[in-house]
Amino acid sequence: MTLDNNTSSQPQRDEASVELLRKLREKLLSNNISTARVAALNLSWKQEDGLAILTEALFGSYPRTAKKAAAYGLRRMNGRMQKMALEVLEQGLRHRDRTTKAACVKSISLMKG
């Protein structure tokens, strides 16, 4: 009986996850840097989904605050995602947008200490 309850609640968890990711993405794109950084930190805990959203914000046509917060979120990734986040930041060094480049330079320098 426990298995039936878990499988029936699975779609609800998926919907809740999608809704949470949507809200975090919306906050990441905020013009308020504090709100954007908190959202980026929360996205850094979301593994692949967080990496995808942070990468989109870093390379997309978004405000400066979103790009800086995305670089912060990538810098804060841990575990198996840290290497992928570093690769994304290194790609940002070759990006044509100077805000993206500057955010990536700062994040990489802080990561490497």
C-alpha positions in Angstrom: 0.0 0.0 0.0 2.9 2.4 0.6 4.1 2.0 -2.9 0.7 3.0 -4.3 0.7 6.1 -2.2 4.2 7.1 -3.4 3.4 6.5 -7.1 0.2 8.5 -6.9 1.9 11.5 -5.3 4.8 11.4 -7.8 3.0 13.6 -10.4 2.2 16.1 -7.7 5.9 16.3 -6.7 6.9 16.8 -10.3 4.4 19.6 -10.7 5.6 21.1 -7.4 9.2 20.9 -8.6 8.4 22.5 -11.9 6.5 25.3 -10.2 9.4 25.9 -7.7 11.9 26.1 -10.6 9.6 28.5 -12.4 9.4 30.8 -9.4 13.2 30.6 -8.8 13.8 31.5 -12.5 11.5 34.4 -12.2 13.3 35.7 -9.0 16.7 35.1 -10.7 15.7 37.5 -13.5 14.7 40.2 -10.9 16.3 43.6 -11.0 16.9 43.4 -7.2 20.4 41.8 -6.8 19.6 40.4 -3.3 16.5 38.5 -4.6 18.4 37.3 -7.6 21.4 36.0 -5.6 19.1 34.1 -3.2 17.4 32.5 -6.1 20.7 31.6 -7.7 21.9 30.0 -4.4 18.7 28.0 -4.3 19.1 27.0 -7.9 22.7 25.9 -7.2 21.2 23.1 -5.0 19.0 21.9 -7.9 21.7 20.0 -9.8 21.0 19.7 -13.6 17.9 21.8 -13.6 19.6 24.6 -11.7 22.6 24.4 -14.0 20.4 24.8 -17.1 18.6 27.8 -15.7 21.7 29.5 -14.5 23.5 28.9 -17.8 20.5 30.4 -19.7 20.6 33.5 -17.5 24.3 33.9 -17.9 24.4 33.6 -21.7 20.9 35.0 -22.5 19.8 38.6 -23.1 19.0 39.3 -19.4 19.7 42.2 -17.0 23.1 42.7 -15.5 21.8 41.6 -12.1 20.6 38.3 -13.5 24.0 37.6 -15.1 25.9 38.4 -11.9 23.6 36.3 -9.8 23.8 33.4 -12.3 27.6 33.5 -12.0 27.3 33.5 -8.3 25.0 30.5 -8.4 27.4 28.6 -10.7 30.2 29.4 -8.3 28.2 28.0 -5.4 27.5 24.6 -7.0 29.0 21.7 -5.1 29.7 18.1 -5.7 29.5 16.5 -9.1 28.1 19.7 -10.6 31.0 21.9 -9.6 33.2 20.8 -12.6 30.3 21.4 -15.1 29.7 24.9 -13.5 33.3 25.8 -13.9 33.2 24.7 -17.6 30.2 27.0 -18.1 32.0 29.9 -16.4 35.1 29.3 -18.6 32.8 29.4 -21.7 31.6 32.8 -20.5 35.2 34.1 -20.7 34.8 33.8 -24.5 31.4 35.3 -24.7 30.9 38.6 -26.6 28.9 40.3 -23.8 31.3 42.2 -21.5 28.9 41.8 -18.4 29.0 38.1 -18.9 32.8 38.1 -19.2 33.3 40.2 -16.1 30.9 38.1 -14.0 32.7 34.9 -15.2 36.2 36.3 -14.5 35.2 37.3 -11.0 33.5 34.0 -10.2 36.4 31.9 -11.5 38.9 34.0 -9.5 36.9 33.5 -6.3 36.5 29.8 -7.0 40.2 29.2 -7.5 41.0 31.4 -4.5 
